[in-house]
């Protein structure tokens, strides 16, 4: 990772570990609500490239009942450049995961299962509307999609990438 003080302001502000960690945490929390299966570590690396990419995020309809595979068939263009975005966001995802672990907001077991433990989250003022609220809502939808889309390999295949 580039040292924090040498990052461009846009990167430091938009891709900071607390914000990206909250996106990841919300996705996993929604996943945990819907299944007894543990969230798999390798799925962490798909969340940010899906949710932070404006073109992809804007196509996710929060009122739609579509499953992820149906949505991807209807929006095949979101896979264009996805592998590159995912690769570029690997260090950002790692940093956000490390931040969550340090805050006791995420645990990883020996089998690669990711758990969001109960903890008291600080209320974020002013983030109940606008783009940030949209990002958080779409992260929850992705968690719902992941919970009913099959194995990690299947999900990666749907997005056209390899774990």
Z-matrix of the N, CA and C atoms (Angstrom, degrees):
N
C 1 1.452
C 2 1.529 1 109.63
N 3 1.296 2 114.35 1 147.50
C 4 1.462 3 121.19 2 174.64
C 5 1.522 4 107.13 3 -72.54
N 6 1.349 5 117.14 4 135.38
C 7 1.466 6 118.00 5 177.11
C 8 1.536 7 110.72 6 -53.09
N 9 1.320 8 115.17 7 142.57
C 10 1.466 9 121.82 8 -173.47
C 11 1.526 10 112.54 9 -50.52
N 12 1.326 11 116.94 10 -46.48
C 13 1.467 12 120.56 11 -175.72
C 14 1.526 13 113.32 12 -70.03
N 15 1.334 14 117.71 13 -13.53
C 16 1.472 15 120.68 14 179.70
C 17 1.528 16 112.45 15 -100.12
N 18 1.300 17 117.53 16 0.68
C 19 1.458 18 120.64 17 179.34
C 20 1.527 19 109.51 18 -78.80
N 21 1.324 20 116.83 19 145.85
C 22 1.467 21 118.67 20 173.03
C 23 1.528 22 109.52 21 -59.15
N 24 1.322 23 117.02 22 147.64
C 25 1.465 24 121.21 23 -178.22
C 26 1.521 25 112.29 24 -54.47
N 27 1.336 26 117.30 25 -39.79
C 28 1.463 27 120.67 26 -178.53
C 29 1.526 28 110.50 27 -61.67
N 30 1.321 29 116.47 28 -42.97
C 31 1.460 30 120.91 29 -179.89
C 32 1.525 31 109.93 30 -68.39
N 33 1.319 32 116.21 31 -45.48
C 34 1.469 33 120.14 32 -179.41
C 35 1.527 34 111.36 33 -61.37
N 36 1.316 35 117.41 34 -37.50
C 37 1.462 36 120.55 35 -177.73
C 38 1.520 37 113.39 36 -81.76
N 39 1.319 38 117.03 37 -42.33
C 40 1.461 39 120.13 38 -173.86
C 41 1.525 40 113.88 39 -87.86
N 42 1.320 41 116.58 40 -27.98
C 43 1.458 42 119.63 41 -176.23
C 44 1.526 43 111.40 42 -114.14
N 45 1.313 44 115.62 43 32.13
C 46 1.467 45 118.54 44 179.79
C 47 1.527 46 109.83 45 -71.82
N 48 1.324 47 116.83 46 152.23
C 49 1.466 48 120.52 47 -173.89
C 50 1.524 49 114.53 48 -62.17
N 51 1.320 50 118.36 49 -31.63
C 52 1.465 51 119.42 50 -179.82
C 53 1.524 52 110.74 51 -68.14
N 54 1.315 53 117.39 52 -45.61
C 55 1.464 54 121.64 53 179.66
C 56 1.528 55 110.80 54 -65.83
N 57 1.323 56 116.92 55 -50.84
C 58 1.462 57 120.43 56 179.77
C 59 1.530 58 110.82 57 -63.67
N 60 1.320 59 117.11 58 -35.98
C 61 1.455 60 121.24 59 176.89
C 62 1.517 61 111.87 60 -63.29
N 63 1.321 62 116.91 61 -39.04
C 64 1.468 63 120.20 62 178.54
C 65 1.527 64 110.80 63 -66.87
N 66 1.318 65 117.64 64 -36.37
C 67 1.467 66 121.01 65 175.73
C 68 1.528 67 109.13 66 -61.33
N 69 1.309 68 116.19 67 -48.82
C 70 1.469 69 121.83 68 -179.83
C 71 1.526 70 110.49 69 -62.34
N 72 1.320 71 116.83 70 -45.78
C 73 1.460 72 121.52 71 -178.63
C 74 1.530 73 111.40 72 -60.05
N 75 1.317 74 117.20 73 -43.56
C 76 1.468 75 120.35 74 -179.36
C 77 1.531 76 111.52 75 -65.30
N 78 1.311 77 116.22 76 -38.91
C 79 1.461 78 120.56 77 178.22
C 80 1.526 79 110.14 78 -62.00
N 81 1.318 80 116.66 79 -49.23
C 82 1.464 81 121.01 80 -178.27
C 83 1.522 82 110.80 81 -65.51
N 84 1.320 83 117.06 82 -40.02
C 85 1.467 84 120.73 83 -179.55
C 86 1.530 85 110.59 84 -60.71
N 87 1.333 86 116.60 85 -42.83
C 88 1.467 87 120.20 86 177.94
C 89 1.526 88 110.72 87 -65.41
N 90 1.306 89 116.52 88 -39.56
C 91 1.464 90 122.11 89 176.54
C 92 1.532 91 109.58 90 -59.08
N 93 1.334 92 116.50 91 -47.35
C 94 1.466 93 121.52 92 -178.54
C 95 1.523 94 112.56 93 -63.51
N 96 1.326 95 117.60 94 -30.14
C 97 1.463 96 121.00 95 178.44
C 98 1.525 97 111.69 96 -65.56
N 99 1.320 98 116.09 97 -28.18
C 100 1.452 99 121.27 98 -168.42
C 101 1.515 100 115.78 99 -105.08
N 102 1.330 101 117.32 100 -8.77
C 103 1.454 102 119.08 101 -177.60
C 104 1.523 103 110.72 102 -150.47
N 105 1.310 104 114.48 103 154.90
C 106 1.464 105 120.53 104 175.98
C 107 1.531 106 111.15 105 -85.23
N 108 1.333 107 116.44 106 -14.07
C 109 1.461 108 121.34 107 179.94
C 110 1.531 109 109.88 108 -69.01
N 111 1.318 110 115.60 109 147.42
C 112 1.458 111 119.34 110 175.74
C 113 1.520 112 109.62 111 -80.15
N 114 1.295 113 115.54 112 143.66
C 115 1.465 114 121.53 113 176.30
C 116 1.522 115 107.41 114 -66.70
N 117 1.315 116 117.71 115 129.50
C 118 1.458 117 121.26 116 -176.34
C 119 1.526 118 111.59 117 -84.95
N 120 1.311 119 114.76 118 135.97
C 121 1.459 120 122.84 119 -176.28
C 122 1.530 121 112.47 120 -49.25
N 123 1.309 122 117.97 121 -44.99
C 124 1.467 123 119.85 122 -175.71
C 125 1.533 124 112.89 123 -64.94
N 126 1.329 125 118.27 124 -21.85
C 127 1.469 126 120.47 125 176.56
C 128 1.527 127 112.45 126 -69.55
N 129 1.327 128 117.02 127 -20.73
C 130 1.466 129 120.22 128 179.01
C 131 1.522 130 111.56 129 -54.38
N 132 1.327 131 116.22 130 -32.74
C 133 1.457 132 120.94 131 -173.14
C 134 1.523 133 113.72 132 -81.09
N 135 1.312 134 117.30 133 -1.22
C 136 1.465 135 120.89 134 175.82
C 137 1.527 136 112.66 135 -99.21
N 138 1.316 137 117.51 136 -21.16
C 139 1.469 138 121.05 137 -172.67
C 140 1.526 139 112.06 138 -62.12
N 141 1.310 140 117.48 139 -57.90
C 142 1.470 141 120.14 140 -175.22
C 143 1.528 142 113.17 141 -62.79
N 144 1.349 143 119.85 142 -43.09
C 145 1.464 144 117.45 143 179.13
C 146 1.529 145 113.79 144 -64.17
N 147 1.319 146 117.37 145 -25.53
C 148 1.468 147 120.30 146 176.40
C 149 1.526 148 109.87 147 -78.52
N 150 1.317 149 116.21 148 -51.75
C 151 1.462 150 121.01 149 -169.93
C 152 1.533 151 113.50 150 -78.22
N 153 1.309 152 117.94 151 -36.58
C 154 1.468 153 119.72 152 -176.37
C 155 1.526 154 113.65 153 -80.91
N 156 1.311 155 117.74 154 -18.05
C 157 1.461 156 120.43 155 178.99
C 158 1.528 157 108.77 156 -78.01
N 159 1.322 158 115.15 157 112.29
C 160 1.465 159 120.49 158 -173.66
C 161 1.536 160 112.02 159 -55.59
N 162 1.329 161 117.87 160 -44.67
C 163 1.464 162 120.69 161 -178.39
C 164 1.516 163 112.78 162 -60.38
N 165 1.314 164 116.60 163 -38.46
C 166 1.466 165 121.06 164 177.77
C 167 1.526 166 110.12 165 -73.18
N 168 1.330 167 115.75 166 -49.12
C 169 1.465 168 121.10 167 -177.55
C 170 1.527 169 111.93 168 -57.41
N 171 1.325 170 117.42 169 -40.32
C 172 1.460 171 120.33 170 -177.04
C 173 1.522 172 112.49 171 -68.12
N 174 1.320 173 117.44 172 -21.23
C 175 1.463 174 120.52 173 179.56
C 176 1.528 175 112.57 174 -86.55
N 177 1.328 176 117.10 175 -10.80
C 178 1.465 177 120.40 176 178.98
C 179 1.525 178 108.03 177 -81.37
N 180 1.324 179 115.80 178 115.31
C 181 1.463 180 121.27 179 -179.71
C 182 1.527 181 108.62 180 -94.59
N 183 1.339 182 117.33 181 114.35
C 184 1.466 183 119.43 182 -177.47
C 185 1.532 184 113.89 183 -63.85
N 186 1.331 185 117.92 184 -19.05
C 187 1.457 186 120.72 185 -179.61
C 188 1.529 187 112.64 186 -92.92
N 189 1.319 188 116.32 187 -7.02
C 190 1.464 189 119.89 188 -178.64
C 191 1.526 190 110.53 189 -72.48
N 192 1.298 191 115.50 190 144.43
C 193 1.465 192 121.77 191 176.34
C 194 1.535 193 111.28 192 -97.18
N 195 1.334 194 116.44 193 2.97
C 196 1.470 195 120.83 194 -178.26
C 197 1.515 196 111.70 195 -62.20
N 198 1.324 197 114.57 196 144.62
C 199 1.460 198 120.51 197 171.79
C 200 1.520 199 107.50 198 -83.02
N 201 1.325 200 116.18 199 166.31
C 202 1.454 201 120.51 200 -174.45
C 203 1.523 202 112.39 201 -59.04
N 204 1.334 203 118.07 202 -43.81
C 205 1.464 204 118.80 203 -177.28
C 206 1.523 205 111.86 204 -63.66
N 207 1.322 206 117.96 205 -36.88
C 208 1.465 207 121.73 206 177.27
C 209 1.522 208 110.00 207 -67.12
N 210 1.332 209 116.21 208 -44.61
C 211 1.462 210 120.78 209 179.28
C 212 1.527 211 110.44 210 -61.33
N 213 1.338 212 117.32 211 -42.41
C 214 1.459 213 120.50 212 179.33
C 215 1.529 214 111.71 213 -65.20
N 216 1.325 215 118.17 214 -35.59
C 217 1.466 216 120.64 215 176.76
C 218 1.526 217 110.70 216 -65.05
N 219 1.319 218 116.51 217 -36.26
C 220 1.461 219 121.19 218 -179.91
C 221 1.529 220 112.33 219 -79.19
N 222 1.323 221 117.16 220 -19.93
C 223 1.474 222 122.26 221 -175.87
C 224 1.527 223 110.57 222 -130.20
N 225 1.313 224 116.21 223 53.66
C 226 1.462 225 120.50 224 -174.69
C 227 1.528 226 113.45 225 -60.29
N 228 1.303 227 117.79 226 -24.65
C 229 1.463 228 120.84 227 -179.00
C 230 1.527 229 113.53 228 -65.30
N 231 1.326 230 118.13 229 -19.45
C 232 1.472 231 119.21 230 -179.73
C 233 1.525 232 112.08 231 -68.41
N 234 1.325 233 116.37 232 -16.58
C 235 1.462 234 120.06 233 177.78
C 236 1.529 235 112.31 234 -80.57
N 237 1.319 236 116.77 235 -15.65
C 238 1.468 237 120.05 236 178.66
C 239 1.519 238 108.63 237 -66.25
N 240 1.306 239 117.00 238 121.13
C 241 1.463 240 122.39 239 179.68
C 242 1.515 241 114.35 240 78.72
N 243 1.340 242 117.27 241 0.22
C 244 1.459 243 119.76 242 -176.74
C 245 1.530 244 112.25 243 -62.46
N 246 1.328 245 117.31 244 -43.89
C 247 1.473 246 120.32 245 -178.64
C 248 1.520 247 110.69 246 -59.40
N 249 1.308 248 117.45 247 -40.83
C 250 1.462 249 121.01 248 179.07
C 251 1.530 250 111.24 249 -67.50
N 252 1.333 251 117.32 250 -42.84
C 253 1.473 252 120.87 251 177.43
C 254 1.522 253 110.69 252 -60.76
N 255 1.327 254 115.29 253 -44.20
C 256 1.466 255 119.81 254 -179.60
C 257 1.523 256 110.13 255 -61.26
N 258 1.307 257 116.64 256 -43.89
C 259 1.475 258 121.07 257 179.94
C 260 1.528 259 110.86 258 -63.10
N 261 1.320 260 117.12 259 -42.71
C 262 1.463 261 120.98 260 -179.81
C 263 1.531 262 112.30 261 -66.12
N 264 1.312 263 117.38 262 -28.62
C 265 1.463 264 120.78 263 -176.79
C 266 1.529 265 113.80 264 -92.77
N 267 1.321 266 118.35 265 0.68
C 268 1.465 267 121.08 266 177.77
C 269 1.528 268 111.54 267 -56.10
N 270 1.346 269 119.94 268 -50.30
C 271 1.469 270 118.32 269 -179.47
C 272 1.532 271 113.08 270 -64.48
N 273 1.324 272 117.24 271 -33.67
C 274 1.469 273 121.33 272 178.60
C 275 1.526 274 109.40 273 -67.26
N 276 1.328 275 116.53 274 -42.40
C 277 1.463 276 120.99 275 178.07
C 278 1.524 277 110.12 276 -62.85
N 279 1.332 278 116.80 277 -46.26
C 280 1.474 279 119.84 278 179.22
C 281 1.526 280 111.30 279 -57.83
N 282 1.316 281 115.91 280 -44.78
C 283 1.459 282 120.38 281 -179.04
C 284 1.534 283 110.58 282 -63.99
N 285 1.328 284 117.45 283 -41.53
C 286 1.464 285 121.08 284 179.03
C 287 1.530 286 110.96 285 -65.14
N 288 1.322 287 117.09 286 -40.30
C 289 1.471 288 121.37 287 178.19
C 290 1.522 289 110.06 288 -64.38
N 291 1.317 290 117.15 289 -43.97
C 292 1.476 291 120.54 290 177.40
C 293 1.525 292 110.80 291 -60.18
N 294 1.330 293 116.28 292 -41.02
C 295 1.461 294 120.54 293 177.76
C 296 1.532 295 110.41 294 -61.25
N 297 1.329 296 117.21 295 -47.03
C 298 1.469 297 120.95 296 179.96
C 299 1.518 298 111.50 297 -61.23
N 300 1.320 299 117.14 298 -40.79
C 301 1.465 300 120.74 299 178.76
C 302 1.523 301 110.03 300 -63.61
N 303 1.319 302 117.01 301 -44.03
C 304 1.473 303 120.66 302 179.22
C 305 1.522 304 112.18 303 -64.00
N 306 1.331 305 117.33 304 -28.16
C 307 1.465 306 121.99 305 179.33
C 308 1.534 307 112.19 306 -89.76
N 309 1.339 308 116.70 307 5.23
C 310 1.469 309 122.22 308 -175.96
C 311 1.526 310 112.19 309 57.44
N 312 1.341 311 115.44 310 32.39
C 313 1.457 312 121.37 311 -179.80
C 314 1.521 313 111.66 312 -104.19
N 315 1.343 314 116.82 313 -0.64
C 316 1.452 315 121.81 314 179.86
C 317 1.518 316 108.31 315 -156.29
N 318 1.324 317 115.55 316 142.38
C 319 1.465 318 121.57 317 176.83
C 320 1.522 319 108.67 318 -130.94
N 321 1.322 320 116.05 319 147.14
C 322 1.457 321 121.48 320 176.02
C 323 1.519 322 106.99 321 -123.72
N 324 1.349 323 115.60 322 123.87
C 325 1.457 324 117.96 323 -179.06
C 326 1.526 325 110.55 324 -86.56
N 327 1.315 326 116.74 325 175.37
C 328 1.464 327 121.73 326 -175.32
C 329 1.525 328 113.06 327 -65.83
N 330 1.319 329 117.45 328 -18.19
C 331 1.454 330 121.24 329 178.64
C 332 1.516 331 113.82 330 -94.26
N 333 1.317 332 117.35 331 6.65
C 334 1.464 333 120.74 332 -179.97
C 335 1.518 334 113.67 333 84.65
N 336 1.321 335 116.74 334 13.95
C 337 1.458 336 120.68 335 176.41
C 338 1.521 337 110.25 336 -84.19
N 339 1.306 338 116.23 337 135.57
C 340 1.468 339 122.06 338 -178.85
C 341 1.521 340 108.49 339 -105.44
N 342 1.319 341 115.54 340 132.39
C 343 1.460 342 121.89 341 -176.21
C 344 1.520 343 109.08 342 -128.86
N 345 1.318 344 115.39 343 138.60
C 346 1.460 345 121.10 344 171.41
C 347 1.526 346 106.03 345 -99.34
N 348 1.332 347 117.32 346 104.59
C 349 1.464 348 118.50 347 -179.91
C 350 1.531 349 110.74 348 -73.60
N 351 1.305 350 115.90 349 163.12
C 352 1.462 351 119.65 350 174.65
C 353 1.521 352 108.01 351 -67.95
N 354 1.291 353 115.12 352 129.64
C 355 1.459 354 120.20 353 175.46
C 356 1.517 355 107.68 354 -156.85
N 357 1.286 356 114.93 355 160.59
C 358 1.460 357 120.27 356 -178.63
C 359 1.517 358 109.18 357 -88.08
N 360 1.323 359 114.77 358 109.20
C 361 1.453 360 120.74 359 -179.45
C 362 1.521 361 108.83 360 -87.23
N 363 1.312 362 115.34 361 135.86
C 364 1.456 363 119.38 362 177.60
C 365 1.520 364 109.22 363 -72.68
N 366 1.313 365 115.18 364 139.76
C 367 1.458 366 120.30 365 179.28
C 368 1.521 367 109.06 366 -70.74
N 369 1.312 368 115.09 367 134.06
C 370 1.455 369 120.93 368 179.06
C 371 1.518 370 107.47 369 -99.13
N 372 1.308 371 116.56 370 112.21
C 373 1.460 372 121.55 371 -177.92
C 374 1.528 373 110.72 372 -74.71
N 375 1.323 374 115.81 373 143.24
C 376 1.453 375 121.35 374 172.90
C 377 1.516 376 114.98 375 76.45
N 378 1.326 377 118.62 376 9.70
C 379 1.456 378 120.01 377 -178.58
C 380 1.524 379 112.08 378 -112.00
N 381 1.324 380 115.67 379 29.93
C 382 1.459 381 120.25 380 179.22
C 383 1.523 382 111.89 381 -96.10
N 384 1.324 383 116.72 382 5.01
C 385 1.461 384 120.76 383 -178.44
C 386 1.523 385 108.71 384 -151.30
N 387 1.293 386 115.36 385 169.89
C 388 1.452 387 120.18 386 175.58
C 389 1.514 388 114.14 387 78.37
N 390 1.322 389 115.41 388 -163.25
C 391 1.454 390 121.96 389 -173.29
C 392 1.527 391 112.78 390 -64.74
N 393 1.311 392 118.15 391 -37.51
C 394 1.467 393 120.22 392 -179.64
C 395 1.526 394 110.48 393 -64.93
N 396 1.310 395 117.00 394 -44.55
C 397 1.466 396 120.47 395 177.33
C 398 1.526 397 110.37 396 -61.85
N 399 1.332 398 116.95 397 -38.43
C 400 1.456 399 121.03 398 178.36
C 401 1.526 400 110.60 399 -64.15
N 402 1.319 401 116.78 400 -43.32
C 403 1.465 402 121.22 401 178.27
C 404 1.529 403 110.11 402 -60.34
N 405 1.325 404 117.30 403 -46.95
C 406 1.462 405 120.86 404 179.77
C 407 1.532 406 111.21 405 -61.80
N 408 1.330 407 117.44 406 -42.80
C 409 1.468 408 121.70 407 -179.94
C 410 1.523 409 110.55 408 -63.75
N 411 1.320 410 117.40 409 -42.44
C 412 1.460 411 121.16 410 -179.26
C 413 1.531 412 110.39 411 -68.04
N 414 1.324 413 118.13 412 -33.13
C 415 1.469 414 121.05 413 175.41
C 416 1.525 415 110.10 414 -62.02
N 417 1.320 416 116.52 415 -38.65
C 418 1.467 417 120.44 416 177.98
C 419 1.528 418 111.07 417 -66.76
N 420 1.312 419 116.85 418 -37.87
C 421 1.465 420 120.28 419 177.66
C 422 1.525 421 110.01 420 -64.98
N 423 1.323 422 117.33 421 -41.10
C 424 1.461 423 120.79 422 177.76
C 425 1.532 424 109.75 423 -61.65
N 426 1.316 425 118.16 424 -40.66
C 427 1.463 426 121.40 425 175.88
C 428 1.518 427 111.46 426 -60.00
N 429 1.322 428 116.55 427 -41.26
C 430 1.466 429 121.38 428 176.96
C 431 1.525 430 109.93 429 -63.62
N 432 1.326 431 117.04 430 -45.35
C 433 1.464 432 121.04 431 178.47
C 434 1.528 433 111.09 432 -58.83
N 435 1.331 434 116.05 433 -48.81
C 436 1.462 435 120.17 434 -178.46
C 437 1.524 436 111.46 435 -59.45
N 438 1.336 437 117.12 436 -34.06
C 439 1.470 438 120.61 437 -176.29
C 440 1.526 439 113.24 438 -67.49
N 441 1.322 440 116.90 439 -22.15
C 442 1.465 441 118.36 440 -178.09
C 443 1.528 442 113.23 441 -126.86
N 444 1.346 443 115.77 442 28.45
C 445 1.467 444 119.49 443 -177.38
C 446 1.516 445 114.11 444 -111.20
N 447 1.301 446 117.99 445 7.24
C 448 1.457 447 119.50 446 177.76
C 449 1.518 448 112.54 447 97.15
N 450 1.312 449 115.11 448 -154.78
C 451 1.461 450 120.85 449 -175.38
C 452 1.522 451 111.60 450 -74.48
N 453 1.321 452 114.08 451 165.89
C 454 1.461 453 120.40 452 177.03
C 455 1.526 454 110.15 453 -58.81
N 456 1.322 455 117.29 454 -42.90
C 457 1.474 456 120.97 455 179.02
C 458 1.521 457 111.10 456 -61.23
N 459 1.315 458 116.73 457 -39.72
C 460 1.467 459 120.84 458 178.57
C 461 1.527 460 110.45 459 -63.44
N 462 1.315 461 116.77 460 -43.83
C 463 1.465 462 121.00 461 -179.49
C 464 1.528 463 109.89 462 -64.07
N 465 1.318 464 117.02 463 -44.99
C 466 1.465 465 120.34 464 177.01
C 467 1.527 466 110.55 465 -59.59
N 468 1.320 467 117.34 466 -42.73
C 469 1.461 468 121.27 467 179.90
C 470 1.525 469 110.77 468 -62.62
N 471 1.332 470 116.80 469 -41.31
C 472 1.470 471 120.35 470 178.30
C 473 1.523 472 111.34 471 -57.12
N 474 1.331 473 115.96 472 -37.23
C 475 1.461 474 120.75 473 -179.04
C 476 1.530 475 112.69 474 -87.35
N 477 1.324 476 116.86 475 -2.18
C 478 1.458 477 120.83 476 175.71
C 479 1.519 478 114.77 477 76.39
N 480 1.324 479 116.73 478 28.28
C 481 1.461 480 121.45 479 178.71
C 482 1.527 481 109.40 480 -130.43
N 483 1.330 482 115.59 481 167.07
C 484 1.463 483 120.83 482 178.36
C 485 1.520 484 109.38 483 -110.93
N 486 1.369 485 116.60 484 141.75
C 487 1.462 486 118.97 485 177.53
C 488 1.522 487 112.14 486 -66.57
